[in-house]
Amino acid sequence: MNKNTAGAVLVLIIAAAGLVYDKPWAWGFAAATCALAFLAEKLSELDTVGAAILRLGFALLSWATVVAAFIALTA
């Protein structure tokens, strides 16, 4: 399993848990995670310092939304 598949499975688990436990915030954070990871991946095609900084920011934000989804599920 490559890293993209593992990440997709993680987001699917978060979204499914949000559905099962009726936590709509978890769905929103799962969607935000996917969007931010997509943007980070697209920025990897550019070879500039600014794109690298933005890519790092989007990657960190995508992990922050995973943590926020976890908190939304446990609250």
C-alpha positions in Angstrom: 0.0 0.0 0.0 1.5 3.3 -1.0 1.3 6.5 1.1 -1.6 7.9 -0.9 -3.7 4.8 -0.4 -3.0 4.8 3.3 -4.0 8.4 3.6 -7.2 7.8 1.6 -8.1 4.9 3.9 -7.5 7.1 7.0 -9.8 9.8 5.7 -12.4 7.2 4.7 -12.3 5.8 8.3 -12.7 9.3 9.7 -15.7 10.0 7.4 -17.3 6.7 8.2 -16.9 7.2 11.9 -18.5 10.6 11.5 -21.4 9.1 9.7 -21.9 6.3 12.2 -21.7 8.6 15.2 -23.6 11.4 13.5 -20.8 13.9 13.8 -21.0 16.2 10.7 -17.9 18.2 11.7 -15.9 15.0 11.1 -17.2 14.9 7.5 -16.2 18.5 6.9 -12.7 17.9 8.3 -12.3 14.8 6.2 -13.3 16.8 3.1 -10.8 19.6 4.1 -8.1 17.0 4.6 -8.6 15.7 1.1 -8.7 19.2 -0.5 -5.5 20.3 1.3 -3.7 17.1 0.5 -4.7 17.5 -3.2 -3.4 21.1 -3.2 -0.1 20.0 -1.6 0.3 17.3 -4.2 -0.4 19.7 -7.1 2.2 22.2 -5.7 4.8 19.4 -5.8 4.9 19.8 -9.6 6.3 23.4 -9.3 10.0 23.8 -8.6 10.1 27.1 -6.7 10.8 28.0 -3.1 7.4 29.6 -2.7 5.7 26.5 -3.9 7.7 24.3 -1.5 6.7 26.6 1.4 3.0 26.5 0.4 3.2 22.7 -0.1 4.6 22.3 3.4 1.8 24.6 4.8 -0.9 22.7 3.0 0.5 19.3 4.2 0.7 20.5 7.8 -2.9 21.9 7.6 -4.1 18.6 6.2 -2.7 16.8 9.2 -4.2 19.4 11.5 -7.6 18.7 10.0 -7.1 15.0 10.8 -6.5 15.9 14.4 -9.5 18.3 14.4 -11.6 15.4 13.0 -10.4 13.2 15.8 -11.3 15.8 18.4 -14.7 16.3 16.7 -15.4 12.5 17.0 -14.4 12.3 20.6 -16.3 15.4 21.8 
